[in-house]
Amino acid sequence: MNQQSSDRISNYDDGQARSISNAGIEHLLIEASHILNSDLELQQLLKNVLKILTDYLNAEASAIYLTSYASGGPELFTFTVDGKVINRPHPPTEGIGVAARVIETKSPLMINDFNSEEALKCCVDEKLGLSSRNLVATPIFYKDQLLGVIEVANKKDKTDFSETDLTIMKALSEQIGLAISNAELIQSLRKKNIEIQSLYEVGKLLSGKLELEELLQIIIEQVFNLVKARLATIYLVDPKDGSIREVISMGVPPEYESKLTMKIGEGITGWVAKTGQAAVINNVAENRHYVPLLPETKSEIAVPLLSRGKVIGVFNVESDQLNAYSRDDLELLQTFASQAAISIERDLLYRQSLEQKAFRDELDIARRIQQTFLPKSGPRLLDYDIAGVNIPSEAVGGDYYDFIDIVENQCGIAIADVSGKGMGAALIMATYRASLKAEIRNNFAIRTILAKVNSLLYESINRENYVTAVYGVLDIRNHIFTYSNAGHPPPLLFKANGEVQELTCGGYAVGMFSDSTYEEASIYMGRDDIMLMYTDGVTEARDERGEEFGTNRLRELVLQSRNLSAKEILDKIVDSVNKFRDSSLEADDLTMILIKSIK
C-alpha cells in the first residue's frame, strides 16, 4: 500500500477523500465528538457511531458489539454495505469471532490478509453480509471497564488499513466509550423515572377501591411496558392441591392458555414457587427446570409473590430474545411483585372476612334455629321438679334434650349426643330429633321407636357418625319411668336411701348399625328420688393434669345437693365442672336433665 492511499480517509461531511495530518486527526476527532454528543438517545447514538466509523475510515461496513446493552445482555449492531443498521443479540463465538478475540486480548486487531484466517473471515462475512478483504477492530473502554468492540471492514478504495486508520479507531473508541456511557446513564435515568412514576401510580391505586383483577391488570400492563416482555403472567398457588394457576396474563395466545396450570416444582415458575427464590434465566435452553410454553421464548424472569414469608404466587415474564434481562429488570419485577402480593393479600383478607361474616351469620341462624329445638323451661308436672340445661361448646352443638307431651299423665324425656361438634353435628341432631318425634307420634313402644330411628339415621349419615341417646316415658300417675339407653352414658338414679343405680338397659348407639335392636326397662320413682341424665361433656371434662371430672365427683355433688331444687342442683354441677376444667383445653357440649320426685 502506497503512502498516499494510507493517509487518505473520507470526510464525514462531504465524503470526499483528503489527506490528513496529526492536526487533521485532531480536527476530525473534534468533529466526531460534536456528532456523537449531538444526540445521546442510545439507538441514535449507535447509528451515528456506525456512520462515523464507515465514513471516517472509508470502509464498506462497520459493527459495534456491546457486552452489556442498556444494562441488559450482549448485543451486536452492524452497518451493512447497503446502508442498513441492524441490531440483534449476538454473543461472540468463543475464541473465533473478531469481538471474542479483541475482548480476550483487550487489544486492537488489524487484518489486511485473511488467507490464514479463514474461520475468522467466515464469521466477519456472516456478520457484515459481505466478502471481507481486510478489517480493523479496537476495544471500547470507559474508566477501565470494557464496554464492547468496534470494527470496520473493507476499504472502499481496495487498499489496506493503515496504522493511521488504527490510530483513528483507537481515538474514536475513547470518544465512543464516553458517549455510550453517557447515553446509557441518560437512558437508565429516564427508565428509572418511568419506573418510579409507574410504581407511584400503582401505589395510589392500592389505596383505592379497585377490584383485584383490575389492579393486577394494571400491574401486569406496567411491567409489560417497562420490561422487554413477550409474555407476562401472574400465578397464584392453590394450597388445596399444590397447583399453580394463572390469574392474569398478557401475550399468551388462546391456544396456550390451557397450559397455564402446573404443579409446585414444575418448570421455572414451579421451581420459584417451591424455593421462594427469584430466577433470571437469559437462555432458557440451558436451564434444567425450563418447561416450554411459547416456542419462541429465549429468556425468562420469575419472582415469588410473598405474603408474611409464605409464597402465595409467582410473577413470570418471558422474552423472545437471548440475554434479555438484567439485575435492574429483576429488581423492578420484584417491586411490582410486592405490590401484586399486597393487592392479593388484601383481597384474600377481604374475601375471607366476607366469608367469615357469612359463616357467622349462618351459625347465628343455625344457633337460633337449634335453640327452638330445646325446651324453654322444664315441664310443670304434679309431684315432680324437672329442669334441663344445654351449654354448647361452639355456636351450635351436637347435644339435645327435650320434654315431649305424649298423652295425659305421660311425658317423654329425651337426651342425646352426636359424635363430633359444630355444624355437622347440629345437622345430624336435627335429623335425629325430627325422626324421634315422628316415631313418637305413632305411639310405638320405646324399643320400636329407637329401632326405627336407628334405621332412618343409618341411611342418612356417614359411618363414622352416630348418636348416643336415652329416651324414656315418665308415667306421672304411677311414678314409673320406662326407658331405653342407646349407647349413652347411663343416667343415674339416686334413691332416697342413698343407693345409686345406673340405667343401662338398651342397645347400641343410634345410626351405628343398620339392624340394631333395643330393650327397654322400667324403674319406680319414689319420694325424694332423683334421676340425672347427662352427656359425656360433664364427666369427661379434664383439669390441667389431664384428670377427668368423672362420675364419682358427679355422684357426690348430687348427693350433697339433693335438698336443693332441680335447677339449683344443675347450676351447682355446671359451676363445679367449669371450675374443674382446664380452660386451655377444647371443651365439649354439656347437657343435663334432672328429675326430682317431690310427692
PyMOL commands that set and color helices and strands:
alter all, ss='L'
color gray80, all
select helices_A, chain A and resi 3-6+22-36+42-56+69-71+98-105+118-128+163-206+212-226+254-259+267-275+284-286+327-373+422-440+446-460+536-539+550-560+566-580
alter helices_A, ss='H'
color red, helices_A
select strands_A, chain A and resi 8-10+17-19+59-66+75-79+85-88+109-111+135-142+145-155+231-238+243-250+261-263+279-281+299-307+310-319+384-391+399-405+410-418+467-475+480-486+492-494+500-502+506-507+521-524+530-534+590-597
alter strands_A, ss='S'
color yellow, strands_A
deselect
rebuild
show_as cartoon
